[in-house]
Amino acid sequence: MNVSANSPQEKSTGLTSQSQLIPPQMKSKALFLRIMLYFFISVATLQVIAQQTRVDSIILKLKKVVSAPHIDSAALISIGRMIAETVLNDQQLTQLESVASTLKNEKDIGIYCLLKRSIQSSLNSVDADRAISYGHKNLKELENFKTPKLSWEKYACLMTLRISYRNSDRINEGFQYYSQLVSDALAKQDSTDLATGYYVLAGFYSTIGLMDQAIYNSKKSLSFMDTVVAHDEIYWDMSLPNGAGRWLNNMNVLGTYYKEAKQYDSAFSCFKTVMNIGAGREYSQTAAFRMVEVMLDIDSLQPVPALLNEVRSSISSRNSPPWSAVVKQSEALYNIKTGNYDKAEQLLNDVRELIANYHLPPRPYAGTMAPDYYFALLRQQQQRIPEAIVFLQKDIERMANIRVQLLTDYRLLANLYQSSGNGQKAAEAYEKYNILQDEVLEEQRRLRQGSFELEQQMNERELSITNLKNENKVAAITRNFIIGLAAVLLFLAVFAYNRYRVKQRDNSLLSTTLANLKATQSQLIQSEKMASLGELTAGIAHEIQNQLNFVNNFSEVSAELIEEAGQAIGNRQKAIGNSQADENTEIEQILTEIKQNLEKINHHGKRADAIVKGMLQHSQKNTGIKEPTDINDLADEYLRLAYHGIRAKENSFNATIKTDFDSAIPKLNIVPQDIGRVLLNLFNNAFYAVQEKKKRDPAFQPCVTVSTTRIENRIRISITDNGTGIPEKIREKIFQPFFTTKPTGEGTGLGLSLTYDIVKAHGGEIRFESLPGVSTTFVISLPEK
């Protein structure tokens, strides 16, 4: 039935008629959106209520602890952790501040400061700028208190403030603040502030990728800490800024910096020291975990599971989310390397959940939280390259202020783009990596610190010289006084004369000692100049190596493109027949010649890269630690290593090995890695000489003889081969850098030069005797002590 426009039905149902114009699908969509809006509002409301309930619970627990006859330290620590893990709004922050204000007195200073630091830790997760301002306000308030605990409370506030700076874009302000702290502490000779300031500066340098400065400042921090009283139980308390407990913690951190600098031997030495001294304590478990990180870096996976089991039990007892996260992260990396991808995925999701639940910043005190980077590694192993790239881009955005991680991210990103065939994106990632690395190298040169050990030696020499000068002044005053009395009394004159002769002999001895010390100082200055020259050489080599990387990478990419072009020509020839066969053949010949040229470019590029790496090795500082070493065991180990190495290249090669080791030789105080490198170079040269002679004379029987002996106070190591010998005309050149008699591509000419420098650095000597075509003997002489 039709209804007219003026009908009563339309007037009474006008609204209904308009709603009937809306399609049913739109009605359903609108209803869904309305339901979802109500749901999110309800969830948000519940979260606010839950958060407020948590804050109310914290306040009730706090009042209960404070009103108790005896303070429950464990309960206080738990309350502080609850505050730090809660995202506070302004109203809740005001509530906690109000409770804290009631404890602002000398008696409750510890509880008051704990609350304030916990609030700052909460702010770290949402607003680093506000956390920094809050931390400075806390430090300012401490100036109004006079209490024996003031030193510890100031230290704790400074350590909390460092996390705020480290996870913000204001790290330069942090450098200025803590550098001023060190400067003021030096003026006051305040060892606590010096240890704290240098420790925090080391962490800042590590964050921006300057590992030499991080190691230097970490050593400076340790030098102001007290380890003599490590046997006293009270000094294991981490609440003592300069106690043995804090010393072991900082030694763990120094090992981590060595690990990030890829100085793995030094890192292991630090961690072993902590495990020996702090056995049975949490420092030892922390060192065990850091050793896990090193082993994962160098792909030494066999000991990892046992160490991880020990670390997991320790971390679970601590109930520390940051530590749980970094341990799970390392466990995930182990599973990636061993192919257990499902387990790795589960662990990385656990890390993400811990970061979200506890609002962990990118770099809290326990380590760097970078699950996206490890997800990228996992996806790379699963051949899911696009997903790996997306994860890396997320990590780069999150790690904006942490250059150590950014360098790792960009390097992996470039490799992923290259493996996916996107050369342009790979080049862009390489460029970003090189720019960032250049910034780090430039800052390394600009902020270069001297060797910590050299600085201590110079200080000791300067102190000795000052003492000698003072003694000379006293001697001069005494002499003049006696001569004056001699003018009055003859008897005293005779006595003064004898005294004068004695003092003259003393002064002569002191002058000689002073001259020797000045000569030592000149040698140290010359050593520092040579170290600076080495750093300049390293800088130039780095610059050359960056360009060589581009030459090698793009020559390989170009060769792949030529192969693809050749395949395309072949496919096209099949498609069009033989009408253009001659032309295509000529093109293929040209492509083949271009490919051969690229292979030559790549060969010589890699040859140049080997030379540059040799320059870097030649110019690097010796940062190894000397330790008592059995030279017989060391020589035998590297002799076998060299022999198996040459047989791995040519399994038909055989040689007679003779050893004559003096068992009475005591252990030598040397850097075993460096002397091992010396022995390996000489053994490799010996086997190379006998191998070359064997090629010329199939009936020849190669033989290499190694012996050790003790002559007076020196240890001699002799290495003899019956190979080709050294011609007379080149003997003066063999220790010169880049001089080699080996064919192109088989040697860089840096082995014997580096050997000579290492032996000299150990106070030793190296010489050789050779009969061309008959034999060669190298003799190393090292001091016994």
C-alpha positions in Angstrom: 0.0 0.0 0.0 1.4 3.4 -0.9 1.3 6.1 1.7 1.2 9.8 0.7 3.7 12.3 1.9 1.1 13.9 4.2 -0.3 10.7 5.6 -0.5 10.3 9.4 1.6 7.1 9.2 4.6 9.0 7.9 4.3 11.7 10.6 4.1 9.2 13.3 7.0 7.1 12.0 9.3 9.8 10.5 12.4 8.8 12.5 12.0 5.2 11.7 11.7 6.0 8.0 15.0 7.9 8.0 16.8 5.1 9.9 15.6 2.6 7.4 17.8 4.5 4.8 21.0 3.2 6.7 22.2 -0.1 5.3 22.2 -3.0 7.8 26.0 -3.5 7.3 26.6 0.0 8.6 24.3 -0.5 11.5 26.3 -3.6 12.5 29.7 -1.8 12.1 28.5 1.1 14.2 27.3 -1.2 16.9 30.6 -3.1 16.9 32.6 0.1 17.2 30.4 1.3 20.1 31.0 -2.1 21.9 34.7 -1.9 21.3 34.8 1.7 22.6 33.0 0.6 25.8 35.4 -2.3 26.1 38.6 -0.2 25.9 37.1 2.4 28.3 36.3 -0.4 30.7 39.8 -1.9 30.4 41.5 1.4 30.9 39.3 2.1 33.9 40.1 -1.3 35.4 43.9 -0.6 34.8 43.6 2.7 36.6 41.8 1.1 39.4 44.3 -1.8 39.6 47.2 0.7 39.6 45.7 2.8 42.3 45.0 -0.3 44.3 48.7 -1.2 43.9 49.8 2.2 45.1 47.4 2.0 48.1 48.8 -1.4 49.0 52.4 0.0 48.8 51.5 2.8 51.2 49.8 0.4 53.7 52.9 -1.9 53.6 55.2 1.1 54.1 53.3 2.4 57.1 53.3 -1.1 58.6 57.1 -1.4 58.2 57.8 2.1 59.6 55.6 1.6 62.6 57.2 -1.8 63.5 59.7 -1.9 66.4 62.4 -3.2 64.1 62.8 -2.3 60.4 62.4 -5.2 58.0 65.1 -4.5 55.4 63.7 -7.2 53.0 60.2 -5.7 53.1 61.6 -2.3 52.4 63.5 -3.5 49.4 60.4 -5.2 48.1 58.4 -2.0 48.5 61.1 -0.1 46.7 61.0 -2.6 43.8 57.2 -2.4 43.6 57.3 1.4 43.3 60.1 1.2 40.6 57.9 -1.3 38.6 54.8 0.9 38.7 54.0 3.6 36.2 52.8 6.5 38.4 50.5 9.3 37.4 50.8 12.7 39.0 48.2 12.0 41.7 49.9 8.8 42.8 53.3 10.4 42.7 52.0 13.1 45.0 50.6 10.4 47.4 54.0 8.7 47.7 55.8 12.0 48.1 53.4 12.9 50.9 54.2 9.6 52.7 57.9 10.1 52.1 57.8 13.7 53.6 56.8 12.2 57.0 60.1 10.3 57.0 62.3 13.3 56.1 64.5 13.3 59.3 67.9 12.0 60.4 66.5 8.8 61.9 64.6 7.7 58.8 67.0 9.1 56.2 67.6 5.6 54.7 63.9 4.9 54.2 63.3 8.4 52.8 66.1 8.1 50.2 65.0 4.6 49.2 61.5 5.9 48.5 62.8 8.8 46.5 65.1 6.7 44.4 62.3 4.2 43.7 60.1 7.0 42.5 62.9 8.1 40.2 63.3 4.6 38.9 59.6 4.6 38.1 60.0 7.8 36.1 62.9 6.3 34.1 60.5 4.0 32.3 58.2 6.8 31.1 60.0 10.2 31.2 63.8 10.3 31.3 63.9 14.1 31.4 61.6 14.2 34.4 63.6 11.4 36.1 66.9 13.5 35.6 65.3 16.5 37.2 63.9 14.4 40.0 67.4 12.8 40.6 69.1 16.2 40.9 66.4 17.3 43.3 67.1 14.3 45.5 70.9 15.0 45.5 70.2 18.6 46.5 68.1 17.6 49.4 70.9 15.3 50.7 73.0 18.4 51.4 70.7 19.3 54.3 71.4 16.1 56.2 74.3 15.3 58.5 74.5 11.6 59.0 77.1 8.8 58.8 75.0 7.2 56.1 75.2 10.4 53.9 78.1 9.0 51.8 76.2 5.8 50.9 72.9 7.7 50.2 74.7 10.1 47.9 76.4 7.2 46.1 73.0 5.4 45.6 71.4 8.5 44.2 74.3 9.0 41.8 74.0 5.4 40.6 70.3 5.8 40.0 70.7 9.1 38.2 73.2 7.5 35.8 70.5 5.2 34.5 68.3 8.2 33.8 71.0 9.9 31.7 72.0 6.6 30.0 68.5 6.1 28.6 67.9 9.7 27.5 69.2 11.9 24.7 71.0 14.0 27.3 74.0 11.8 27.8 76.4 14.8 27.1 74.9 16.6 30.1 75.7 13.4 32.1 79.3 13.5 30.9 79.6 17.1 32.1 77.9 16.4 35.5 80.0 13.4 36.4 83.2 14.9 35.0 82.7 17.8 37.4 82.0 15.4 40.2 85.4 13.7 39.5 87.1 17.1 39.3 85.7 18.2 42.7 86.5 14.8 44.3 90.1 15.1 43.1 90.4 18.5 44.8 88.9 17.0 48.1 90.7 13.6 47.7 87.2 12.0 48.2 87.8 8.3 47.2 84.1 7.4 47.2 83.1 10.1 44.8 86.2 9.4 42.6 85.3 5.7 42.4 81.7 6.5 41.6 82.4 9.2 39.1 84.9 7.2 37.1 82.6 4.1 37.2 79.6 6.1 35.8 81.8 7.8 33.1 83.0 4.3 32.0 79.4 3.3 31.5 78.6 6.4 29.5 81.6 5.8 27.2 80.5 2.2 26.7 77.0 3.4 25.8 78.4 5.6 23.0 80.9 2.9 21.8 84.2 4.3 23.1 85.5 1.1 24.7 89.1 2.3 25.2 87.8 5.2 27.4 85.3 2.9 29.1 88.2 0.5 30.1 90.4 3.3 31.2 87.8 4.9 33.5 86.7 1.6 34.9 90.3 0.9 35.9 90.5 4.3 37.5 87.4 3.6 39.5 88.8 0.3 40.7 92.1 2.0 41.8 90.1 4.0 44.4 88.4 1.0 45.9 89.6 -1.0 49.0 90.3 -4.7 48.4 92.8 -5.3 51.2 90.0 -6.0 53.7 88.3 -8.6 51.5 88.5 -11.2 54.3 86.4 -9.1 56.6 82.7 -10.1 56.2 81.3 -6.6 56.6 83.2 -5.4 53.5 81.2 -7.8 51.3 78.2 -5.6 51.8 77.2 -4.0 48.5 76.0 -0.9 50.4 79.6 0.0 51.0 80.7 2.1 48.0 84.4 1.2 48.4 84.1 -2.3 49.9 85.3 -5.6 48.4 81.7 -6.4 47.2 81.5 -3.3 45.1 85.1 -3.9 43.9 84.1 -7.3 42.6 81.0 -5.9 41.0 83.1 -3.3 39.2 85.6 -6.0 38.1 82.7 -7.8 36.5 81.8 -4.6 34.7 85.4 -4.1 33.5 85.3 -7.6 32.1 82.1 -6.7 30.2 83.9 -3.7 28.6 86.8 -5.9 27.6 84.2 -8.3 26.1 82.5 -5.5 24.1 86.0 -4.4 22.9 86.6 -8.1 21.8 89.6 -8.4 24.1 88.4 -11.8 25.3 91.5 -12.9 27.1 91.4 -9.8 29.4 87.6 -10.4 29.9 88.2 -14.0 31.0 90.9 -12.9 33.4 88.5 -10.4 35.1 85.7 -12.9 35.4 88.0 -15.7 36.7 89.3 -13.2 39.4 85.7 -12.5 40.5 84.8 -16.2 40.6 87.9 -17.1 42.6 87.6 -14.3 45.2 83.8 -14.2 45.4 83.1 -17.9 45.2 79.6 -18.8 46.6 78.3 -15.2 46.3 76.2 -13.5 43.7 79.3 -11.8 42.2 80.5 -15.2 41.1 77.2 -16.1 39.4 77.3 -12.7 37.6 80.8 -13.5 36.4 79.7 -16.9 35.2 76.9 -15.3 33.2 79.3 -12.8 31.6 81.6 -15.7 30.7 78.5 -17.2 28.9 78.2 -14.0 26.9 81.9 -14.2 25.9 81.6 -17.9 24.9 78.5 -17.1 22.8 80.6 -14.3 21.1 83.4 -16.7 20.2 81.1 -19.7 19.4 82.6 -21.9 22.2 79.2 -23.4 23.0 80.1 -26.7 24.9 80.3 -25.1 28.5 77.3 -22.8 28.0 74.4 -25.1 29.2 76.1 -26.0 32.5 76.9 -22.3 33.2 73.4 -21.2 32.3 71.9 -23.7 34.7 74.0 -22.2 37.5 73.1 -18.7 36.5 69.4 -19.4 36.2 69.2 -20.7 39.8 71.0 -17.6 41.1 68.8 -15.1 39.1 65.6 -16.8 40.2 66.6 -16.4 43.8 67.3 -12.6 43.2 63.8 -12.1 41.7 65.3 -9.4 39.4 63.4 -8.7 36.2 66.3 -7.0 34.4 68.6 -9.9 35.2 66.0 -12.4 34.2 65.6 -10.6 30.8 69.3 -10.6 30.0 69.8 -14.2 30.9 66.8 -15.3 28.8 68.2 -13.2 26.0 71.6 -15.0 26.1 69.8 -18.3 26.4 67.8 -17.5 23.3 71.1 -16.7 21.4 72.5 -20.1 22.5 69.4 -21.9 21.1 69.7 -19.9 17.8 73.3 -21.0 17.4 72.4 -24.6 18.2 69.3 -24.7 15.9 66.6 -24.9 18.5 64.5 -22.1 16.9 61.2 -22.8 18.7 62.8 -22.5 22.2 64.6 -19.3 21.1 61.3 -17.8 19.9 59.7 -18.6 23.3 62.5 -17.1 25.3 62.6 -13.9 23.2 58.8 -13.5 23.7 59.5 -13.9 27.5 62.0 -11.1 27.3 59.5 -8.9 25.5 56.9 -9.6 28.2 59.4 -8.7 31.0 60.2 -5.4 29.3 56.5 -4.6 28.9 55.5 -5.7 32.4 58.4 -4.0 34.3 58.9 -1.1 31.9 62.6 -1.9 31.4 64.6 0.8 29.5 66.9 -0.2 26.6 69.9 -0.3 28.9 69.2 -0.9 32.6 72.0 -1.9 35.0 71.9 -5.6 34.0 72.7 -5.1 30.3 71.2 -4.1 26.9 67.6 -5.2 26.3 67.5 -5.8 22.5 65.1 -8.7 21.8 64.3 -7.3 18.3 68.0 -7.8 17.3 67.9 -11.4 18.5 64.6 -11.9 16.7 66.4 -10.7 13.5 69.2 -13.2 14.1 66.5 -15.9 14.5 64.7 -14.9 11.3 68.0 -14.8 9.4 68.6 -18.4 10.4 65.1 -19.4 9.4 65.7 -17.7 6.0 62.8 -15.2 6.7 64.9 -12.2 5.6 62.1 -9.6 5.2 60.9 -10.2 8.8 64.5 -10.0 10.0 64.8 -6.6 8.4 61.6 -5.4 10.0 62.8 -6.5 13.5 66.2 -4.8 12.9 64.5 -1.5 12.0 62.5 -1.7 15.2 65.7 -2.3 17.2 67.5 0.7 15.5 64.6 2.9 16.5 64.7 1.7 20.1 68.5 1.9 20.4 68.7 5.5 19.2 71.2 6.5 21.9 73.2 3.3 22.2 75.9 3.3 19.5 77.4 0.0 20.5 74.2 -1.8 19.6 73.5 0.5 16.6 76.8 -0.5 15.0 75.8 -4.2 15.4 72.4 -3.5 13.9 73.6 -1.6 10.8 76.2 -4.3 10.1 73.6 -7.1 10.2 71.1 -4.9 8.3 73.6 -4.4 5.4 74.3 -8.2 5.3 70.5 -9.0 5.2 69.9 -6.5 2.4 72.8 -7.9 0.4 71.7 -11.5 0.9 68.2 -10.5 -0.3 69.7 -8.9 -3.5 68.9 -5.3 -2.6 72.3 -3.8 -3.3 71.1 -0.2 -3.0 69.7 -0.7 0.5 72.8 -2.7 1.5 75.0 0.2 0.4 72.9 2.6 2.4 73.2 0.5 5.5 76.9 0.1 5.0 77.2 3.9 4.7 75.3 4.5 7.9 77.5 1.9 9.6 80.7 3.6 8.3 79.5 7.1 9.3 78.7 5.9 12.8 82.0 4.0 13.1 83.9 7.0 11.8 82.3 9.1 14.5 83.4 6.6 17.1 87.0 6.5 15.8 87.1 10.3 15.7 85.9 10.6 19.3 88.4 7.9 20.2 91.2 10.0 18.9 89.8 13.2 20.3 89.2 11.8 23.8 92.2 9.4 23.8 93.3 8.5 27.3 96.8 7.3 28.1 97.5 3.8 29.3 96.3 3.4 32.9 99.3 1.3 33.8 101.7 3.8 32.2 100.0 6.7 34.1 100.6 4.9 37.4 104.3 4.2 36.5 104.8 7.9 35.6 103.2 9.0 38.9 105.5 6.6 40.9 108.6 8.0 39.0 107.5 11.6 39.5 107.0 10.9 43.3 110.4 9.3 43.5 112.0 12.3 41.8 110.2 14.7 44.1 111.4 12.7 47.2 115.0 12.8 45.9 114.8 16.6 45.3 113.5 17.0 48.8 116.3 14.9 50.3 118.9 16.9 48.3 117.5 20.1 49.8 117.7 18.7 53.3 121.2 17.6 52.6 122.2 21.0 51.4 120.8 22.8 54.4 122.5 20.3 56.7 125.9 20.8 55.0 125.6 24.6 55.1 124.8 24.5 58.8 127.8 22.3 59.6 130.1 24.6 57.6 128.8 27.6 59.6 129.6 26.0 62.9 133.0 25.0 61.7 133.9 28.7 61.4 133.3 29.1 65.2 134.8 25.9 66.7 137.8 24.0 65.2 136.6 20.7 66.6 133.2 21.1 65.0 134.9 22.2 61.8 136.8 18.9 61.6 133.6 17.0 62.4 131.8 19.1 59.8 134.5 18.3 57.2 134.1 14.6 57.7 130.3 15.0 57.6 130.7 17.0 54.4 132.7 14.2 52.7 130.0 11.6 53.6 127.2 13.8 52.3 129.2 14.4 49.1 129.2 10.6 48.5 125.5 10.5 49.2 124.7 13.3 46.9 126.8 11.7 44.2 124.7 8.5 44.6 121.5 10.5 44.6 122.5 12.4 41.5 123.2 9.1 39.7 119.8 7.7 40.8 118.1 11.0 39.7 119.8 10.8 36.3 118.6 7.1 35.9 115.1 8.1 36.8 115.1 11.0 34.3 116.3 8.5 31.7 113.5 6.2 32.6 111.0 9.0 32.3 112.4 9.9 28.9 112.0 6.2 27.8 108.3 6.3 29.0 107.7 9.5 27.1 109.2 7.9 24.0 107.0 4.8 24.5 104.0 7.0 24.7 105.0 8.8 21.5 105.4 5.4 19.8 102.0 4.4 21.1 100.5 7.6 19.6 102.2 6.7 16.3 100.7 3.3 16.5 97.3 4.7 17.0 97.8 7.0 14.0 98.8 4.0 11.9 95.7 2.1 13.2 93.5 5.1 12.2 94.9 5.2 8.7 94.6 1.4 8.3 90.9 1.6 9.4 90.3 4.3 6.8 91.9 2.2 4.1 90.0 -0.9 5.2 86.6 0.8 5.0 87.3 1.6 1.3 88.7 -1.9 0.7 85.5 -3.4 2.1 83.5 -1.4 -0.6 85.9 -2.5 -3.4 85.7 -6.2 -2.3 81.9 -6.1 -1.7 81.0 -4.4 -5.0 83.4 -6.5 -7.0 81.6 -9.6 -5.7 78.2 -8.1 -6.4 79.3 -7.1 -9.9 80.6 -10.6 -10.6 77.2 -12.0 -9.6 75.5 -9.5 -11.9 77.7 -10.6 -14.8 76.8 -14.2 -14.2 73.1 -13.2 -14.2 73.7 -11.3 -17.5 75.3 -14.4 -19.0 72.4 -16.5 -18.0 70.0 -14.0 -19.4 71.9 -13.9 -22.8 71.8 -17.7 -22.8 68.1 -17.8 -22.2 67.5 -15.1 -24.9 69.6 -17.1 -27.4 67.5 -20.2 -26.8 64.4 -18.1 -27.3 65.4 -16.4 -30.6 67.4 -19.2 -32.1 70.9 -19.0 -33.7 70.3 -15.9 -35.7 72.4 -13.8 -33.4 74.7 -16.5 -32.0 77.9 -14.8 -33.1 76.9 -11.5 -31.6 75.9 -13.2 -28.3 79.2 -15.2 -28.3 81.1 -12.0 -28.5 79.1 -10.4 -25.7 79.7 -13.5 -23.5 83.4 -13.3 -24.2 83.4 -9.6 -23.1 81.5 -10.5 -20.0 83.9 -13.3 -19.2 86.9 -10.9 -19.6 85.1 -8.4 -17.3 84.4 -11.2 -14.7 88.1 -12.2 -14.8 89.1 -8.6 -14.3 86.7 -8.4 -11.3 88.2 -11.6 -9.9 91.6 -10.0 -10.1 90.3 -6.9 -8.4 88.8 -9.0 -5.6 92.0 -11.1 -5.3 94.2 -8.0 -4.9 91.7 -6.3 -2.7 91.7 -9.2 -0.3 95.5 -9.2 -0.5 95.5 -5.5 0.4 93.0 -6.2 3.2 95.3 -8.8 4.7 98.1 -6.2 4.7 95.9 -3.7 6.4 94.9 -6.2 9.0 98.5 -6.9 9.6 99.2 -3.2 10.0 96.4 -3.1 12.6 97.8 -6.0 14.5 101.3 -4.5 14.3 100.1 -1.1 15.7 97.8 -2.3 18.4 98.7 -1.7 22.1 99.7 -4.7 24.2 96.8 -4.8 26.8 97.5 -8.4 27.8 98.1 -9.4 31.5 101.4 -11.1 32.4 101.1 -14.3 34.3 103.3 -17.2 35.3 103.6 -19.5 32.3 105.3 -22.9 31.6 107.3 -22.0 28.5 107.8 -25.7 27.7 104.1 -26.4 27.5 103.5 -23.2 25.6 106.2 -24.1 23.0 104.9 -27.7 22.6 101.3 -26.5 22.2 102.1 -24.0 19.4 104.5 -26.4 17.7 101.7 -29.0 17.3 99.3 -26.2 16.2 101.7 -25.0 13.5 102.4 -28.5 12.2 98.7 -29.5 12.0 98.0 -26.2 10.4 100.4 -26.8 7.5 99.2 -30.4 7.1 95.6 -29.1 6.9 96.7 -27.2 3.8 98.7 -30.0 2.3 98.0 -33.4 3.9 100.8 -35.1 2.0 103.4 -33.1 3.9 105.3 -34.9 6.7 108.2 -33.7 8.9 110.2 -35.0 11.8 109.7 -33.0 15.0 112.3 -33.1 17.7 112.0 -31.5 21.1 114.5 -31.0 23.9 112.9 -29.2 26.8 114.7 -28.4 30.0 112.3 -29.5 32.8 114.1 -27.4 35.4 113.1 -24.1 33.8 110.8 -22.1 36.2 107.6 -20.5 35.1 108.1 -17.2 33.2 106.1 -14.0 33.9 104.9 -13.3 30.4 101.8 -12.5 28.3 101.2 -16.1 27.0 99.1 -15.0 24.1 101.8 -12.7 22.8 104.7 -15.1 23.2 102.5 -17.8 21.7 102.1 -15.6 18.6 105.9 -15.2 18.5 106.4 -19.0 18.6 103.7 -19.7 16.0 105.3 -17.2 13.6 108.7 -18.9 13.9 107.3 -22.4 13.7 105.2 -21.5 10.6 108.4 -20.1 8.9 110.4 -23.2 9.8 107.8 -25.6 8.3 107.4 -23.4 5.3 111.2 -23.5 4.7 111.4 -27.3 4.9 108.2 -27.7 2.8 109.8 -25.6 0.0 113.0 -27.6 0.1 110.9 -30.9 0.0 109.2 -29.6 -3.2 112.6 -29.2 -4.9 114.1 -32.5 -3.6 111.5 -35.3 -3.1 114.2 -37.4 -1.3 114.7 -34.7 1.3 113.6 -35.5 4.9 112.2 -32.3 6.6 113.1 -31.9 10.3 112.2 -29.1 12.8 113.9 -29.1 16.3 112.8 -27.1 19.3 114.8 -26.8 22.6 114.7 -24.8 25.8 117.6 -24.2 28.2 118.5 -22.0 31.2 121.7 -19.9 31.0 122.4 -17.8 34.0 119.3 -15.7 34.6 117.8 -16.0 31.1 115.8 -18.6 29.3 116.7 -19.5 25.7 114.3 -21.0 23.1 116.0 -22.4 20.0 114.0 -23.3 16.8 116.1 -25.0 14.1 115.0 -26.3 10.6 117.0 -28.0 7.9 115.2 -26.0 5.2 116.3 -23.6 2.5 118.1 -21.2 4.8 118.3 -17.4 4.6 120.5 -15.8 1.9 123.2 -13.4 3.0 121.9 -10.4 1.1 118.5 -10.3 2.8 119.5 -11.0 6.4 119.5 -7.3 7.5 115.9 -6.9 6.2 114.0 -9.8 7.7 112.8 -7.9 10.8 111.6 -5.0 8.7 107.8 -4.5 8.3 106.4 -5.7 5.0 109.6 -7.5 3.9 108.8 -11.1 2.8 110.4 -13.6 0.5 107.2 -15.6 0.1 105.3 -15.4 -3.2 102.5 -12.8 -3.6 99.5 -13.7 -1.6 101.3 -16.1 0.9 102.7 -13.5 3.3 102.3 -9.9 4.4 105.9 -9.4 5.8 104.6 -8.4 9.2 105.1 -11.7 11.1 108.8 -11.3 12.0 108.5 -7.6 12.6 105.7 -8.2 15.1 107.7 -11.0 16.6 110.7 -8.7 17.1 108.5 -6.0 18.8 106.8 -8.5 21.2 110.2 -10.1 22.3 111.7 -6.6 22.9 108.5 -5.6 24.9 109.2 -8.6 27.2 112.8 -7.4 27.8 114.2 -10.2 25.6 116.4 -10.6 22.5 116.0 -12.5 19.2 118.8 -13.5 16.8 119.3 -16.1 14.1 122.0 -18.1 12.4 121.6 -19.6 8.9 123.6 -21.6 6.3 121.9 -21.2 2.9 120.5 -24.5 1.7 121.4 -26.2 4.9 119.6 -24.9 8.1 118.3 -21.9 10.0 118.2 -21.4 13.8 116.3 -18.7 15.6 117.1 -18.1 19.3 114.8 -16.2 21.7 116.3 -15.1 25.0 113.9 -14.0 27.8 114.7 -12.8 31.3 113.9 -15.2 34.0 112.1 -12.6 36.2 
